[in-house]
Each structure stands twice: as C-alpha cells, then as structure tokens.
Amino acid sequence: MIDACTTYSSQLDTCTVPVDGVQPLALTGNNTYSTENHTLTRGSTTIPVAHATVTTATGTIDVIFVSSFSIADGASLHAIGPLPFAIAASGTVQIDGTIDLVGPAAGSRTDAACGASTGTKGVNSNQGGGGGGGGAFQGDGGDGSNGNLDGTQTAGGPGGAKIARPNGLLGGCDGGDGGEAQGSGAAAGDGGGAILIAAGGSITVSTTGVINVGGGGGREGNANGRGGSGGGSGGMILLESAQVVIQGVLAANGGGGGEGNTFGFSGEDGQPSATRAKGGALGDLSGGNGADGAAGTTLNGGNTNDVRNGGGGGGGGGVGFIAINCPAPMTTGATISPAFMPWP
C-alpha cells in the first residue's frame, strides 16, 4: 500500500521538498536570515540550512526547510531582504523567542509594487513642507498635516488606500516622504515584512513568543521647515498547520507618523502588542505632530491636522494581515493585533 501525501501548506507543495539535507533547527542568541543572500547567520557564524525559492500566486518567496524548528526564550530571528520569508517544518514549530520582521524587513514591498497603497509625499516648501501620508494594507493610511501655518499652507500627503486580503504572502507598504524644505525631506517609514510558517505537526507560540511584522515609524523632519514622513503599514503573517496554539503575540500594526521640523521626533515602529504606535510629538513647537499608527480594532492609521509654522506631521500607517490556516486554532490568552482571518 502506498501512502498518499497531503501538503501542509497552501503556498507550496511540501510533499516534494526541492532540497536535500533537511535537519532540525533550534535557534538561540540573535540570528539574521537574508532572503537576498539565502543565508542564516548568528554574529559572524553562518548556520547551514536547506532553502529554496518558490513561486506562489503573489510572487516568489524564500523558504527554509527543516524537520523541526524552535527559537528559545530570549532569542531572536530577524528576517531581511527583498523576498517574503517562509519556514516549512515537516514536524513541529515552537516559538518561545521573537521573530522580527518590523519594516524594513523581508518582503516589505516597494512603492511601485504597492501603487496606491503607498502614502503620498508631502508637498515641498521652504516655508514649511507638508507631512507625508501613512502606508496602507488591510487598513488605510492616515493623512499628513499641512505645513506653513503663518503663510499659504502647504498640503500634507494623503494616506495610502487599503486593499482586500491577498491570496498569497505580501509585505506592507511604505508611508510617504515628508515635504522638502531647503534640501531633501524625511524618508518614509517602511512597510512591515511578510512571513509564512507551515508545519506538518503543530505550531506553538508560547507566552514568551512574539512574531512582529509591524510597519516602521515615520522619520522626523530633522531640518527647518521639513515635513515629517508617514508611518509604514503592517505586513503579513500566515500560519498553516493542523494544530496551532497561540499564547503569545502576533502583531501586524502600523507605524506612527514622524513629527515635522528640526527637533521633531520620529514615530514609533508598529508595536508587539495591541497598542497603537505613537506619532512623533512635542519635540519642536514649529513642527506638526505625527499621527498614531493603527492597531487592534483600529485598522486605519491616524490622520494629523496639527498645522504649525514649519513642516507638517506624518500620518499613521494602517494595519496589515494575520491569517491562520487551521481547523480550530487555540488563541486563549493571546495578543493578536489586528484580529486574525481564517485561511484560505
């Protein structure tokens, strides 16, 4: 009798693993995986891992194949690079540490790929540039505020436009740059990254475990008259297994907008909680305050209408997507922000 194989992921055929040398992977310390170089490192040490790039409905992803995966309490894995990141484990996945894809991170999309979901740049003016709009994904990005209160006001950039949940893995979208004044403007907050974890056995995110794909905070103006930039949107988390237990944190929150002008503050990155990232504020009396990013049940990034004599403040980033492919996921006591969607 020949046993039929059923793939445990909607995104790739795990019955035909395209690599040799699949082994258990147990991470301690601080680790980085690059989807550009396809390497896993801890400090100066390279950790061998079986990997392949796989084409999905929404583009190419970089997958590491393991028999089991664990990350210890206090340890971290930071994924960077242009492609979304995936872990495919034939057995169990145990997350007691932190997986960090806060923007910029693996799979954060370019402005061209995001199109209308990218926040709009604030209008330039040496008297006070407008703040940039926030990036969007599941939620709209917030609008940046105008600059130059004591003259003809300079328009802030509108936030990006949300989209329906994609049918594959996508990262978040950038906010808009701050309006320029006497040189370049503040660079926008980056969209959060994208991660797929698929397991043939089970996935557990314990009480100390965190997966965070939050958007990056918008930058401060950092010069007289410059607008603050918009926060990036949250990215995407997709978990697939017959048994999923979440006791810790899954977060795809938007970044806060940056404050305008010379001494403004940057917005916070999307938080590993259900708390909204704070916009930059109260650092420069002539700069507009940035708006808060989205989190929890607040899906849209905040708008800011704080108009000052100098540069405007940036809008907040919208939330991303969290999806779970499991018949009956157990999430009692977990923090999941925004709420997860069933998959597919």
Secondary structure, 3 states (H helix, E strand, C coil): CCCCCCCCCCCCCCCCCCCCCCEEEEECCEEEEECCCCEEEECCEEECCEEEEEEECCEEEEEEEEEEEEECCCCEEEEECCCCEEEEECCEEEECCEEECCCCCCCCCCHHHHHHHCCCCCCCCCCCCCCCCCCCCCCCCCCCCCECCCCCCECCCCCCCCCCCCCCCCCCCCCCCCCCCCCCCCCCCCCCCEEEEEECCEEEECCCCEEECCCCCCCCCCCCCCCCCCCCCCCEEEEECCCEEECCEEECCCCCCCCCCCCCCCCCCCCCCCCCCCCCCCCCCCCCCCCCCCECCECCCCCCCCCCCCCCCCCCCCCCEEEEECCCCECCCCEEECCCEECC
